[in-house]
């Protein structure tokens, strides 16, 4: 059994008011239910967690436990049936759909198991596009893209389309794209799941360096990372486990 297994766990408590200064994500009492064959399936039953700038938090749990649902709610892609979701101190429940979309675009970056890069565009262009959608002009967007590609070690591959990049390089571009609009929160769903062990280690080391590099500064960000890889989870700052609809600190 992994070293993450514990004999005693406790629910993750909501943050006190005086602890929220560097908090980029706070979830408290989150409930999510689904109708299934006439029955109510309660996937989340009062889940609570927090992520601060400069820390990378692992989300673990068995398949089907609801990790992706939790990430979708944290990323404002899905509505909860109850509870509080605050992004950078802003209560998402108080926003309409347009407000949620704007908050998501301004403050959250996403990385998935598959890179989802646009195949007809170069690595640089894949990072420029989300910035232009957010209203950044082309010149500054290209400058930001090149800066990020240098940070992920791909400055020399800026003009290459995804098909000419290795799996690890594609995921590095995906991470750079997620950071293009300077989010305060990065949400990653199995970001190394499609990679071999060595490449997964390299990509995870990069992600960790980027998260911790900004620290709690204004330009820093926090990351919530769902993973089945318990070795990688053990190298993150904290581990929370989704168990029977609630989150417990491991």
KEZASE-461652 format. One line per 3 residues: their letters; for each residue z, x, y of N, C-alpha, C. Coordinates in nm, 3 decimals, padded with zeros to 5 digits. Atoms other than C-alpha are relative to their C-alpha. Layout:
<sites>
a = Z X Y Z X Y Z X Y ~ ...
</sites>
This chain:
<sites>
xxx = 00.000 00.086 -00.119 00.000 00.000 00.000 00.000 00.089 00.123 ~ 00.009 -00.081 -00.121 -00.070 00.125 00.355 00.137 00.025 00.061 ~ -00.123 -00.031 -00.072 00.197 00.288 00.567 00.033 -00.105 00.104
xxx = -00.027 00.105 -00.096 00.161 -00.014 00.796 00.086 -00.110 -00.057 ~ -00.081 00.105 00.060 00.339 -00.236 00.546 00.146 00.020 00.039 ~ -00.139 -00.007 -00.039 00.692 -00.319 00.654 00.078 -00.105 -00.075
xxx = -00.084 00.098 00.068 00.980 -00.498 00.497 00.056 -00.101 00.097 ~ -00.050 00.091 -00.101 01.094 -00.653 00.824 -00.096 -00.003 00.117 ~ 00.085 00.016 -00.117 00.875 -00.790 01.099 00.059 -00.109 00.086
xxx = -00.048 00.103 -00.089 00.938 -01.007 01.398 -00.115 -00.048 00.086 ~ 00.109 00.049 -00.084 00.714 -01.231 01.609 -00.011 00.082 00.127 ~ 00.022 -00.070 -00.126 00.557 -01.067 01.910 00.045 -00.090 00.114
xxx = -00.049 00.087 -00.108 00.748 -01.201 02.215 -00.092 00.003 00.119 ~ 00.073 -00.006 -00.126 00.583 -01.299 02.542 00.067 00.098 00.094 ~ -00.056 -00.097 -00.094 00.629 -01.052 02.825 00.089 -00.068 00.102
xxx = -00.079 00.045 -00.114 00.901 -01.094 03.085 -00.083 00.018 00.126 ~ 00.078 -00.004 -00.124 00.776 -01.146 03.438 -00.008 00.140 00.059 ~ 00.000 -00.133 -00.060 00.876 -00.795 03.543 -00.074 00.103 -00.083
xxx = 00.073 -00.093 00.085 00.672 -00.640 03.262 -00.151 -00.017 00.012 ~ 00.140 00.038 00.005 00.335 -00.792 03.348 -00.090 00.078 00.095 ~ 00.081 -00.069 -00.098 00.217 -00.548 03.616 -00.124 00.066 -00.056
xxx = 00.114 -00.069 00.060 -00.010 -00.345 03.386 -00.058 -00.079 -00.117 ~ 00.046 00.080 00.112 -00.076 -00.628 03.143 -00.138 -00.057 00.028 ~ 00.136 00.051 -00.018 -00.444 -00.708 03.100 -00.024 -00.126 -00.083
xxx = 00.010 00.122 00.081 -00.399 -00.973 02.830 00.140 -00.045 -00.038 ~ -00.123 00.060 00.049 -00.109 -01.206 02.766 -00.034 -00.133 -00.065 ~ 00.016 00.127 00.071 -00.119 -01.482 02.505 00.139 -00.045 -00.044
xxx = -00.131 00.051 00.035 00.180 -01.706 02.446 -00.013 -00.143 -00.053 ~ -00.001 00.134 00.058 00.226 -02.007 02.218 -00.138 -00.055 -00.030 ~ 00.139 00.044 00.019 -00.144 -02.019 02.133 -00.017 -00.074 -00.132
xxx = 00.024 00.086 00.116 -00.246 -02.296 01.895 -00.150 -00.027 -00.011 ~ 00.141 00.037 00.025 -00.588 -02.356 01.737 -00.008 -00.073 -00.133 ~ 00.012 00.085 00.119 -00.666 -02.634 01.491 -00.147 -00.035 -00.023
xxx = 00.134 00.044 00.038 -00.980 -02.731 01.302 00.011 -00.116 -00.097 ~ 00.011 00.107 00.098 -01.075 -03.046 01.115 -00.083 00.050 -00.118 ~ 00.071 -00.048 00.118 -01.177 -02.965 00.759 00.018 -00.102 -00.113
xxx = -00.001 00.099 00.108 -01.268 -03.233 00.503 00.110 -00.104 00.021 ~ -00.100 00.102 -00.030 -01.046 -03.485 00.677 00.140 00.052 00.019 ~ -00.131 -00.060 -00.018 -00.754 -03.246 00.696 00.001 00.088 00.125
xxx = -00.015 -00.087 -00.116 -00.620 -03.049 00.991 00.041 00.139 -00.048 ~ -00.030 -00.138 00.035 -00.631 -02.672 00.942 00.051 00.070 00.125 ~ -00.062 -00.065 -00.114 -00.392 -02.496 01.178 -00.012 00.152 -00.018
xxx = 00.028 -00.143 00.014 -00.529 -02.143 01.217 00.100 00.083 00.079 ~ -00.098 -00.069 -00.084 -00.301 -02.033 01.502 00.113 -00.097 00.031 ~ -00.117 00.088 -00.013 00.052 -02.171 01.527 00.102 00.061 00.096
xxx = -00.092 -00.058 -00.099 00.204 -02.034 01.846 -00.012 00.150 00.009 ~ 00.021 -00.145 -00.004 00.049 -01.686 01.844 00.028 00.054 00.140 ~ -00.032 -00.064 -00.127 00.170 -01.449 02.116 -00.022 00.150 -00.011
xxx = 00.016 -00.146 -00.003 00.071 -01.095 02.211 -00.030 00.042 00.143 ~ 00.033 -00.055 -00.132 00.014 -00.870 02.511 -00.064 00.136 -00.020 ~ 00.067 -00.131 00.000 -00.208 -00.570 02.581 00.008 00.054 00.142
xxx = -00.012 -00.064 -00.131 -00.148 -00.326 02.866 -00.111 00.102 00.020 ~ 00.097 -00.105 -00.031 -00.378 -00.084 03.041 00.040 00.130 -00.071 ~ -00.025 -00.130 00.059 -00.412 00.247 02.863 00.048 -00.002 -00.143
xxx = -00.042 00.005 00.140 -00.313 00.121 02.518 -00.106 -00.069 -00.084 ~ 00.093 00.058 00.097 -00.518 00.037 02.212 00.084 -00.064 -00.110 ~ -00.082 00.080 00.090 -00.371 -00.235 01.991 -00.084 -00.046 -00.118
xxx = 00.070 00.043 00.121 -00.476 -00.299 01.632 00.041 -00.141 -00.038 ~ -00.023 00.134 00.053 -00.510 -00.655 01.505 -00.042 00.001 -00.146 ~ 00.029 -00.004 00.143 -00.487 -00.670 01.125 00.039 -00.133 -00.064
xxx = -00.028 00.122 00.074 -00.466 -00.941 00.864 -00.110 -00.023 -00.102 ~ 00.100 00.022 00.105 -00.649 -01.064 00.554 -00.120 -00.078 00.053 ~ 00.118 00.078 -00.034 -00.998 -01.209 00.570 00.034 -00.148 -00.002
xxx = -00.029 00.142 -00.007 -00.984 -01.571 00.675 00.129 -00.035 00.071 ~ -00.128 00.027 -00.066 -00.653 -01.533 00.857 -00.017 -00.057 00.140 ~ 00.025 00.051 -00.135 -00.813 -01.618 01.192 -00.011 00.107 00.106
xxx = 00.008 -00.108 -00.099 -00.856 -01.277 01.357 -00.115 -00.023 00.098 ~ 00.114 00.021 -00.089 -01.202 -01.360 01.492 00.026 -00.117 00.094 ~ -00.037 00.112 -00.086 -01.074 -01.694 01.622 00.091 00.046 00.112
xxx = -00.092 -00.052 -00.101 -00.793 -01.513 01.802 -00.075 00.082 00.104 ~ 00.076 -00.081 -00.094 -01.037 -01.265 01.954 -00.088 -00.087 00.090 ~ 00.084 00.089 -00.080 -01.269 -01.544 02.067 00.082 -00.071 00.108
xxx = -00.087 00.064 -00.099 -00.979 -01.717 02.240 00.044 00.100 00.106 ~ -00.041 -00.104 -00.095 -00.856 -01.392 02.397 -00.115 00.037 00.093 ~ 00.117 -00.036 -00.079 -01.210 -01.324 02.517 -00.061 -00.116 00.076
xxx = 00.044 00.120 -00.072 -01.247 -01.676 02.664 -00.135 -00.051 -00.049 ~ 00.121 00.053 00.061 -01.534 -01.752 02.428 00.027 -00.134 -00.068 ~ -00.041 00.121 00.071 -01.339 -02.037 02.268 00.128 -00.052 00.065
xxx = -00.120 00.061 -00.058 -01.078 -02.281 02.395 00.110 -00.011 -00.106 ~ -00.116 00.026 00.087 -00.730 -02.294 02.243 00.038 -00.147 00.013 ~ -00.051 00.136 -00.005 -00.568 -02.628 02.162 00.135 -00.008 00.070
xxx = -00.127 -00.004 -00.070 -00.248 -02.518 02.330 00.041 00.143 00.026 ~ -00.048 -00.133 -00.029 -00.068 -02.222 02.479 -00.056 00.056 00.129 ~ 00.037 -00.066 -00.125 -00.122 -01.977 02.763 -00.081 00.124 -00.031
xxx = 00.080 -00.123 00.008 -00.396 -01.713 02.794 -00.019 00.050 00.142 ~ 00.015 -00.060 -00.132 -00.375 -01.487 03.097 -00.078 00.131 -00.013 ~ 00.079 -00.123 -00.008 -00.632 -01.219 03.176 00.026 00.063 00.136
xxx = -00.033 -00.064 -00.127 -00.510 -00.976 03.439 00.086 -00.086 00.088 ~ -00.091 00.086 -00.074 -00.246 -01.229 03.539 -00.056 -00.135 00.036 ~ 00.061 00.129 -00.033 -00.492 -01.516 03.584 00.004 -00.092 -00.122
xxx = -00.015 00.098 00.107 -00.426 -01.827 03.377 -00.135 -00.066 -00.026 ~ 00.133 00.052 00.031 -00.753 -01.916 03.204 00.000 -00.152 -00.014 ~ -00.008 00.145 00.017 -00.630 -02.270 03.138 -00.022 -00.075 00.131
xxx = 00.017 00.063 -00.130 -00.650 -02.339 03.511 -00.144 00.007 00.050 ~ 00.138 -00.021 -00.044 -01.021 -02.252 03.526 -00.094 -00.096 -00.072 ~ 00.105 00.078 00.066 -01.325 -02.468 03.458 -00.093 00.097 -00.073
xxx = 00.088 -00.085 00.081 -01.610 -02.339 03.240 -00.066 00.109 00.084 ~ 00.062 -00.100 -00.087 -01.780 -02.165 03.532 00.100 00.110 00.037 ~ -00.104 -00.097 -00.033 -01.452 -01.998 03.627 00.032 00.091 -00.117
xxx = -00.025 -00.081 00.120 -01.391 -01.884 03.269 -00.112 00.100 -00.022 ~ 00.115 -00.090 00.017 -01.742 -01.740 03.251 00.006 00.114 00.099 ~ -00.009 -00.104 -00.102 -01.694 -01.552 03.577 00.112 00.099 -00.033
xxx = -00.112 -00.088 00.034 -01.355 -01.417 03.468 -00.034 00.088 -00.119 ~ 00.040 -00.078 00.118 -01.494 -01.309 03.132 -00.098 00.110 00.039 ~ 00.101 -00.097 -00.040 -01.791 -01.134 03.294 00.061 00.113 00.081
xxx = -00.059 -00.099 -00.090 -01.571 -00.955 03.547 00.105 00.088 -00.067 ~ -00.120 -00.070 00.048 -01.280 -00.847 03.327 00.000 00.036 -00.148 ~ -00.005 -00.020 00.145 -01.372 -00.840 02.956 -00.129 00.063 -00.051
xxx = 00.114 -00.059 00.070 -01.600 -00.618 02.749 00.016 -00.023 -00.149 ~ -00.003 00.031 00.143 -01.693 -00.686 02.387 -00.078 00.104 -00.080 ~ 00.069 -00.085 00.096 -01.782 -00.460 02.095 00.013 -00.067 -00.136
xxx = -00.001 00.068 00.129 -01.879 -00.610 01.760 -00.031 00.097 -00.113 ~ 00.029 -00.083 00.117 -01.930 -00.481 01.407 -00.144 00.050 00.002 ~ 00.139 -00.040 -00.017 -02.305 -00.479 01.464 -00.025 00.018 00.148
xxx = 00.010 -00.041 -00.141 -02.418 -00.322 01.790 -00.065 -00.104 00.092 ~ 00.068 00.104 -00.079 -02.642 -00.611 01.910 -00.070 00.056 00.124 ~ 00.080 -00.054 -00.110 -02.844 -00.379 02.133 -00.136 -00.068 00.001
xxx = 00.133 00.059 -00.011 -03.173 -00.519 02.263 -00.103 00.104 -00.041 ~ 00.084 -00.104 00.059 -03.435 -00.336 02.055 -00.114 00.047 00.088 ~ 00.115 -00.037 -00.082 -03.710 -00.336 02.318 00.039 00.082 00.122
xxx = -00.048 -00.076 -00.116 -03.495 -00.156 02.576 00.064 00.131 -00.044 ~ -00.062 -00.129 00.028 -03.371 00.202 02.594 00.151 -00.012 00.006 ~ -00.147 -00.003 -00.007 -03.006 00.299 02.564 00.046 -00.023 00.143
xxx = -00.038 00.016 -00.141 -02.985 00.330 02.942 -00.022 -00.143 00.047 ~ 00.032 00.136 -00.045 -03.153 -00.006 03.000 00.096 -00.102 -00.059 ~ -00.096 00.091 00.061 -02.915 -00.176 02.757 00.132 -00.002 00.077
xxx = -00.123 -00.007 -00.079 -02.629 -00.064 02.982 -00.024 -00.048 00.143 ~ 00.035 00.047 -00.134 -02.810 -00.145 03.307 -00.001 -00.153 00.006 ~ 00.020 00.145 -00.004 -02.885 -00.508 03.214 00.125 -00.082 00.029
xxx = -00.118 00.081 -00.032 -02.529 -00.649 03.204 00.051 00.021 00.142 ~ -00.041 -00.023 -00.138 -02.460 -00.488 03.539 -00.087 -00.080 00.098 ~ 00.089 00.075 -00.088 -02.766 -00.646 03.698 00.028 -00.151 -00.009
xxx = -00.038 00.141 00.016 -02.665 -00.984 03.554 00.123 -00.031 00.084 ~ -00.122 00.017 -00.079 -02.331 -00.933 03.728 -00.023 00.021 00.150 ~ 00.032 -00.012 -00.142 -02.510 -00.869 04.058 -00.009 00.141 00.054
xxx = 00.011 -00.139 -00.045 -02.521 -00.487 04.069 -00.148 00.033 00.017 ~ 00.140 -00.037 -00.022 -02.844 -00.348 04.214 -00.041 00.110 -00.099 ~ 00.052 -00.084 00.108 -03.068 -00.137 03.992 00.042 00.147 00.013
xxx = -00.035 -00.140 -00.017 -02.992 00.203 04.145 00.142 00.033 -00.045 ~ -00.137 -00.024 00.046 -02.612 00.192 04.110 00.020 -00.032 -00.148 ~ -00.014 00.035 00.142 -02.650 00.026 03.768 -00.050 00.114 -00.088
xxx = 00.052 -00.115 00.076 -02.863 00.317 03.643 00.097 00.118 00.008 ~ -00.095 -00.110 -00.017 -02.615 00.567 03.786 00.123 -00.021 -00.089 ~ -00.115 00.033 00.085 -02.327 00.390 03.607 -00.037 00.017 -00.148
xxx = 00.044 -00.013 00.139 -02.528 00.378 03.282 -00.006 00.146 -00.042 ~ 00.010 -00.143 00.034 -02.597 00.750 03.292 00.138 00.064 -00.008 ~ -00.138 -00.051 00.004 -02.233 00.823 03.369 00.067 -00.036 -00.134
xxx = -00.061 00.045 00.126 -02.124 00.617 03.066 -00.063 00.069 -00.121 ~ 00.066 -00.069 00.111 -02.384 00.771 02.836 00.048 00.144 -00.011 ~ -00.056 -00.135 00.003 -02.253 01.113 02.935 00.140 -00.002 -00.060
xxx = -00.135 00.010 00.052 -01.898 00.999 02.855 00.001 -00.018 -00.151 ~ 00.004 00.022 00.146 -02.000 00.888 02.505 -00.086 00.103 -00.071 ~ 00.073 -00.111 00.061 -02.200 01.207 02.445 -00.145 -00.027 -00.029
xxx = 00.140 00.036 00.029 -02.547 01.053 02.463 -00.089 00.014 00.123 ~ 00.081 -00.017 -00.121 -02.684 01.172 02.798 -00.144 00.035 -00.036 ~ 00.135 -00.042 00.039 -02.982 01.328 02.619 -00.079 -00.108 -00.072
xxx = 00.066 00.107 00.076 -03.061 01.002 02.437 -00.022 -00.124 00.086 ~ 00.005 00.115 -00.090 -03.076 00.777 02.744 -00.129 -00.079 -00.012 ~ 00.131 00.067 00.003 -03.448 00.699 02.708 -00.037 -00.053 -00.138
xxx = 00.032 00.040 00.137 -03.432 00.631 02.333 00.034 -00.146 -00.024 ~ -00.029 00.137 00.041 -03.457 00.280 02.197 00.092 00.001 -00.122 ~ -00.097 00.004 00.110 -03.200 00.167 01.938 -00.055 00.047 -00.134
xxx = 00.057 -00.038 00.129 -03.438 00.222 01.645 -00.005 00.151 -00.019 ~ 00.005 -00.147 00.008 -03.443 00.594 01.727 00.140 00.061 00.003 ~ -00.137 -00.049 -00.001 -03.064 00.620 01.729 00.065 -00.023 -00.136
xxx = -00.075 00.018 00.123 -02.830 00.665 01.433 00.098 -00.116 00.017 ~ -00.096 00.109 -00.007 -02.574 00.397 01.348 00.116 00.033 00.093 ~ -00.110 -00.039 -00.087 -02.299 00.591 01.518 -00.041 00.006 00.146
xxx = 00.049 -00.006 -00.137 -02.511 00.650 01.827 -00.019 -00.142 00.057 ~ 00.017 00.138 -00.045 -02.598 00.280 01.847 00.135 -00.061 00.039 ~ -00.131 00.058 -00.033 -02.230 00.188 01.839 00.060 00.066 00.123
xxx = -00.046 -00.066 -00.122 -02.155 00.446 02.108 -00.064 -00.065 00.123 ~ 00.067 00.070 -00.110 -02.415 00.280 02.329 00.063 -00.138 00.021 ~ -00.063 00.132 -00.010 -02.256 -00.058 02.250 00.134 00.008 00.072
xxx = -00.128 -00.019 -00.070 -01.918 00.076 02.366 -00.026 00.025 00.148 ~ 00.034 -00.027 -00.139 -02.076 00.213 02.684 -00.043 -00.129 00.071 ~ 00.044 00.127 -00.059 -02.243 -00.124 02.746 00.120 -00.092 00.028
xxx = -00.119 00.084 -00.019 -01.908 -00.302 02.700 00.081 00.042 00.122 ~ -00.077 -00.052 -00.114 -01.761 -00.081 02.973 -00.080 00.000 00.130 ~ 00.090 -00.012 -00.114 -02.054 -00.117 03.211 00.055 -00.064 00.126
xxx = -00.050 00.072 -00.118 -01.887 -00.369 03.443 00.148 00.025 00.027 ~ -00.138 -00.043 -00.024 -01.552 -00.188 03.443 00.103 -00.107 -00.038 ~ -00.097 00.102 00.042 -01.352 -00.441 03.239 00.141 00.055 -00.003
xxx = -00.139 -00.040 00.018 -00.976 -00.436 03.230 00.045 -00.019 -00.144 ~ -00.032 00.027 00.140 -00.977 -00.560 02.868 -00.124 00.019 -00.085 ~ 00.106 -00.017 00.098 -01.194 -00.446 02.578 00.043 -00.068 -00.129
xxx = -00.026 00.069 00.126 -01.211 -00.669 02.271 -00.102 00.049 -00.101 ~ 00.089 -00.056 00.102 -01.354 -00.513 01.956 00.030 -00.062 -00.136 ~ -00.013 00.065 00.130 -01.415 -00.691 01.626 -00.064 00.088 -00.105
xxx = 00.048 -00.092 00.104 -01.446 -00.441 01.339 -00.106 00.096 00.055 ~ 00.103 -00.083 -00.064 -01.626 -00.188 01.564 -00.051 00.114 -00.086 ~ 00.047 -00.108 00.088 -01.651 00.071 01.284 -00.034 -00.053 -00.140
xxx = 00.017 00.060 00.132 -01.709 -00.173 00.997 -00.131 00.032 -00.068 ~ 00.132 -00.029 00.059 -02.078 -00.084 00.948 -00.028 00.149 -00.012 ~ 00.022 -00.143 -00.005 -02.027 00.291 00.967 00.064 00.071 -00.119
xxx = -00.062 -00.080 00.105 -01.958 00.556 00.706 00.130 00.060 00.053 ~ -00.136 -00.044 -00.036 -01.613 00.713 00.704 -00.001 00.104 00.112 ~ 00.002 -00.107 -00.099 -01.703 01.024 00.905 -00.043 -00.054 00.136
xxx = 00.049 00.056 -00.126 -01.901 00.832 01.168 00.103 -00.095 00.060 ~ -00.104 00.092 -00.047 -01.628 00.567 01.190 00.111 00.077 00.070 ~ -00.104 -00.082 -00.062 -01.373 00.839 01.265 -00.044 00.050 00.138
xxx = 00.051 -00.050 -00.128 -01.595 00.981 01.541 -00.003 -00.110 00.106 ~ 00.008 00.111 -00.095 -01.654 00.642 01.703 00.139 -00.045 00.041 ~ -00.137 00.040 -00.034 -01.286 00.552 01.682 00.065 00.102 00.092
xxx = -00.057 -00.104 -00.087 -01.186 00.886 01.835 -00.053 -00.014 00.142 ~ 00.059 00.022 -00.131 -01.426 00.818 02.121 00.066 -00.119 00.069 ~ -00.059 00.120 -00.058 -01.290 00.468 02.176 00.143 00.025 00.046
xxx = -00.139 -00.031 -00.035 -00.931 00.593 02.173 00.007 00.088 00.125 ~ 00.001 -00.089 -00.117 -01.012 00.870 02.421 -00.032 -00.077 00.128 ~ 00.037 00.076 -00.118 -01.177 00.625 02.660 00.114 -00.092 00.046
xxx = -00.111 00.090 -00.035 -00.885 00.379 02.645 00.114 00.078 00.062 ~ -00.116 -00.075 -00.047 -00.612 00.636 02.687 -00.030 00.085 00.121 ~ 00.038 -00.085 -00.113 -00.807 00.840 02.940 00.028 -00.064 00.134
xxx = -00.026 00.068 -00.126 -00.771 00.574 03.207 00.146 -00.029 00.024 ~ -00.143 00.027 -00.011 -00.404 00.518 03.133 00.027 -00.133 00.068 ~ -00.038 00.123 -00.070 -00.232 00.258 03.348 -00.056 -00.005 00.141
xxx = 00.059 -00.001 -00.133 -00.444 00.343 03.652 -00.084 -00.125 00.022 ~ 00.079 00.119 -00.034 -00.646 00.078 03.831 -00.131 -00.004 -00.078 ~ 00.127 -00.006 00.073 -00.961 00.196 03.652 00.019 -00.001 -00.151
xxx = -00.026 00.000 00.144 -00.791 00.198 03.312 -00.019 -00.138 -00.060 ~ 00.013 00.127 00.070 -00.830 -00.072 03.051 00.076 00.006 -00.130 ~ -00.066 00.009 00.130 -00.657 -00.191 02.737 -00.098 -00.054 -00.102
xxx = 00.091 00.044 00.105 -00.817 -00.267 02.402 00.076 -00.070 -00.112 ~ -00.048 00.072 00.118 -00.748 -00.520 02.127 -00.108 00.011 -00.105 ~ 00.100 -00.036 00.100 -00.923 -00.408 01.809 00.036 -00.060 -00.135
xxx = -00.019 00.054 00.134 -00.950 -00.614 01.491 -00.062 00.095 -00.101 ~ 00.050 -00.093 00.101 -00.989 -00.396 01.184 00.063 -00.027 -00.135 ~ -00.054 00.000 00.136 -00.950 -00.396 00.807 00.039 00.142 -00.042
xxx = -00.027 -00.140 00.033 -00.919 -00.016 00.814 00.142 00.034 00.044 ~ -00.140 -00.022 -00.036 -00.545 00.040 00.799 00.029 00.144 00.041 ~ -00.017 -00.137 -00.046 -00.583 00.415 00.840 -00.030 00.011 00.150
xxx = 00.031 00.000 -00.143 -00.751 00.361 01.176 00.106 -00.077 00.078 ~ -00.103 00.080 -00.068 -00.498 00.092 01.267 00.126 00.081 00.024 ~ -00.122 -00.080 -00.012 -00.214 00.335 01.206 -00.009 00.104 00.111
xxx = 00.019 -00.099 -00.107 -00.363 00.569 01.469 -00.003 -00.064 00.139 ~ -00.004 00.067 -00.130 -00.352 00.306 01.743 00.142 -00.004 00.052 ~ -00.131 -00.003 -00.064 -00.062 00.260 01.982 00.096 -00.102 -00.061
xxx = -00.081 00.103 00.065 00.064 -00.062 01.824 -00.086 -00.075 -00.100 ~ 00.069 00.082 00.099 -00.026 -00.281 01.528 00.064 -00.137 -00.003 ~ -00.049 00.136 00.016 00.005 -00.658 01.525 -00.077 -00.065 -00.115
xxx = 00.059 00.062 00.118 -00.059 -00.861 01.213 -00.001 -00.151 00.016 ~ 00.010 00.146 -00.001 -00.185 -01.218 01.202 00.038 -00.051 -00.138 ~ -00.055 00.044 00.128 00.018 -01.384 00.933 00.042 -00.147 00.011
xxx = -00.032 00.143 00.000 00.029 -01.759 00.866 -00.004 -00.060 00.139 ~ 00.022 00.060 -00.131 -00.096 -01.835 01.214 00.080 00.055 00.115 ~ -00.078 -00.063 -00.107 00.150 -01.620 01.408 -00.022 00.150 -00.005
xxx = 00.015 -00.145 -00.008 00.142 -01.259 01.521 00.135 00.067 -00.013 ~ -00.124 -00.077 00.016 00.406 -01.013 01.407 -00.031 00.146 00.023 ~ 00.015 -00.143 -00.026 00.455 -00.655 01.515 00.031 00.076 -00.127
x = -00.020 -00.076 00.123 00.413 -00.412 01.228 00.051 00.139 00.036
</sites>
